[in-house]
Amino acid sequence: MVADPVTRFVRSGKVRDLYTLDHDRLLLVASDRISAFDVVLPTTIPDKGRVLTGLSRFWFRETDTIIPNHLEGTDPGGLPGAVATALGDLRGRMMICRRARPLPVEIIVRGYLSGSGWKDYRASGRVCGIPLPVGLRESDRLPEPLFTPSTKAEVGHDENIDFDAMVGLVGPDIAEQARDIALALYGFGAAHAERAGIILADTKFELGLVGDDPEGSERLILIDEVMTPDSSRFWDAAAYEPGRAQASFDKQFVRDWLERQPWDKAPPGPALPAEVVEGTRARYVEAFERITGASFDRYLAADTLE
């Protein structure tokens, strides 16, 4: 906890630690923790937090014409001295963010049939209640991207909900805006990733409300992280072959190893062996470099995406 009279610790998520800086701003610090099956594992992935932060910074910059976002700064020199001292080396893993009121739903867009969507389709011919053509295979590209929101569970697993249920939680106007924004973000991200040889199979967004509209109403902004290996499925386009699981640049590598272990997916999770740690880091770094076009070593040394 930071012993600063203004800055205070708010909470730790599975990956990020959140602090309040003042009435209008928060400090978001991405750790190297990794979670799988909703369990934080005891082994960290070196520099993982910097990959997530660097990629989010890139996407925030590239998508601000689609929707404004919460990022206000990334320089540790802009923090109170006591904060920087207490938290250590924050270069590349911190974001000073505007406060927002997060929507109580996860905003998920699926472009390909994978994960829980594939399981849902095999059981019902639908994904999150949306009917799909018969005969689709695992990892097939969907006829069009699907907007599939879910709840945010305080404990346990999130649950998929349909659009009408989302309307009941946030109202029709916000639900429709969120759907349109999410589909636009996914379309932009998928096209950019494709040029880098990566398929963006699906991804999760976080949206929040701020109240600075001249007419006094609230508006949506993009918050948290954006199209990272933690929040997305990134597949190698060169190795893509429908009908099976895909080679990926995300934490599926960790999930696959865990699935082979005698573990009931309840805390505590098993420690990861060195080869899984190294393989995960390499996949995250490759995703960073392909998507941003920047050197990760330079990002570590100079905290820059140029």
ABEGO torsion letter per residue (X at the ends): XBBBAABBBABBBAABBBBBABAABBBBBBBABBBBGGBBBABBBBGAAAAAAAAAAAAAAAAAAABBBABABABAAABBAAAAAAAEBABGABBBBBBBBBBABBBBBBABBBEAAAAAAAAAGBBGGBBBBBGBBBGBBBABBBBBBBBBBABEBBBBBBAAAAAAAAEAAAAAAAAAAAAAAAAAAAAAAAAAGBBBABBBBBBBBBBABAAGBBBBBBBEBBGBAAABBBBBAAABBBGBBBBBABAAAAAAAAAABBBAGBOBBBBBBAAAAAAAAAAAAAAAAAAAGBBAAAAAAAGBAX
